[in-house]
């Protein structure tokens, strides 16, 4: 898929977030890269057959103190990885927009302060699994 088409689908995925969540997002840049770097995969402890669909980097809302934003403050970033997202959609028989939307949900949960275990439990609950 061309990068421009993927970018449009990312914008649609962001719009799928409930409005109350979109209103709470503060100082976060949404980025797109083809693939996660080898360094990032190594830092995250992934094996050769694992990859990332997205990655949150920053200071979660729950950890921002009173001094956050005093002076120049670089935005947090959420990076979506196009090739792994497209592969996951194809392998799972899903629309790529659904994989993008799920990945955006996942990464914004980290922005709100959830760790990986909490995010996974929240996703299972959200998807009706227990």
C-alpha positions in Angstrom: 0.0 0.0 0.0 1.3 3.5 -0.8 2.4 5.6 2.2 -0.3 8.2 1.4 -3.1 5.7 1.5 -1.7 4.2 4.8 -1.6 7.7 6.3 -5.3 8.2 5.4 -6.1 4.9 7.2 -4.2 6.0 10.2 -6.2 9.3 10.4 -9.4 7.1 10.2 -8.1 4.9 12.9 -7.5 7.9 15.2 -11.0 9.1 14.6 -12.3 5.7 15.8 -11.1 6.5 19.3 -13.9 7.7 21.5 -14.1 11.5 21.7 -13.5 11.5 25.4 -10.1 9.7 24.8 -9.2 12.1 22.0 -9.8 15.1 24.3 -7.4 13.7 26.9 -4.5 13.2 24.5 -2.0 15.9 25.2 1.3 16.6 23.4 1.6 13.4 21.4 2.8 13.1 17.8 1.6 10.2 15.7 4.4 8.9 13.4 4.6 6.3 10.7 7.6 4.2 9.8 8.0 1.2 7.6 9.4 -1.1 10.2 10.7 -1.0 13.8 14.5 -0.8 13.9 16.6 -3.7 15.0 17.8 -1.7 18.0 14.2 -1.1 19.1 13.3 -4.7 18.8 16.3 -5.7 20.8 15.6 -3.1 23.5 12.1 -4.5 23.8 13.4 -8.0 24.1 11.8 -9.4 20.9 12.9 -12.6 19.3 13.7 -12.8 15.5 10.2 -13.9 14.7 8.5 -11.1 16.7 7.9 -7.5 15.7 6.0 -4.4 16.8 2.9 -2.9 15.3 3.4 0.3 17.2 5.5 1.9 19.9 4.8 4.6 22.5 7.7 6.8 23.7 7.3 9.5 26.2 6.0 10.5 29.7 2.6 9.0 30.4 -0.1 11.3 31.6 -0.1 9.5 35.0 3.6 10.4 35.5 3.5 14.0 34.4 4.0 16.3 37.4 3.2 19.9 38.0 6.3 21.0 36.1 5.4 19.1 32.9 5.2 21.6 30.0 7.1 24.4 31.8 9.4 25.5 29.1 9.9 23.8 25.8 8.5 20.2 25.9 9.0 17.8 23.1 5.9 15.7 22.4 5.6 12.1 23.2 5.5 9.9 20.1 3.4 7.0 19.0 5.0 5.3 16.0 2.9 2.9 13.8 4.9 0.4 11.7 3.3 0.1 8.3 4.8 -3.2 7.1 4.0 -5.3 10.3 0.5 -3.8 10.4 -0.2 -4.8 6.8 1.3 -8.2 7.4 -0.8 -8.7 10.6 -4.0 -7.7 8.7 -3.3 -10.1 5.9 -2.4 -13.0 8.2 -5.4 -12.5 10.4 -7.8 -11.8 7.6 -8.6 -8.3 8.9 -9.1 -5.0 7.3 -5.9 -3.0 7.8 -8.0 -0.1 9.3 -9.1 -2.4 12.1 -5.4 -3.4 12.9 -4.5 0.3 12.8 -7.3 1.2 15.1 -6.4 -1.6 17.6 -2.8 -0.5 17.5 -3.7 3.1 18.1 -5.9 2.0 21.1 -3.0 0.0 22.5 -0.4 2.7 22.2 -2.6 5.4 23.7 -3.3 3.1 26.6 0.4 3.4 27.3 0.1 7.2 27.0 -2.5 7.1 29.7 -0.1 5.2 32.0 -0.9 1.5 31.5 1.9 -1.0 31.5 1.9 -3.9 28.9 0.1 -6.4 31.2 -2.6 -3.8 32.0 -3.0 -2.9 28.3 -3.4 -6.6 27.4 -6.0 -7.2 30.1 -7.9 -4.1 29.1 -7.9 -5.2 25.4 -9.2 -8.7 26.4 -12.0 -7.0 28.4 -12.7 -4.6 25.6 -12.9 -7.5 23.1 -15.2 -9.5 25.3 -12.6 -12.1 26.4 -11.9 -13.0 30.0 
